[in-house]
Amino acid sequence: MIKLSRLDGEPFILNADLIRYVESRPDTFITLTTGERLVVAESMDEVVDRSVRYQQQKQWIPGR
């Protein structure tokens, strides 16, 4: 899960596993695997960075 903000600044949590693709037009649009589209305040690069960190944390196994 990643924390993002709507354009009005309201924070929300998104299951990053549902992200199909991210676009910058100039606002950042996220299209989910469900077909739903979201517009967020964060840049495309920030959404990607948070998504990658989320995926890396899922891969981490204690003691390895």
Sequence and secondary structure as in RCSB ss.txt:
>XXXX:A:sequence
MIKLSRLDGEPFILNADLIRYVESRPDTFITLTTGERLVVAESMDEVVDRSVRYQQQKQWIPGR
>XXXX:A:secstr
 EEEE TTS EEEE GGGEEEEEESSSEEEEETTS EEEESS HHHHHHHHHHHHHHHH  TT 
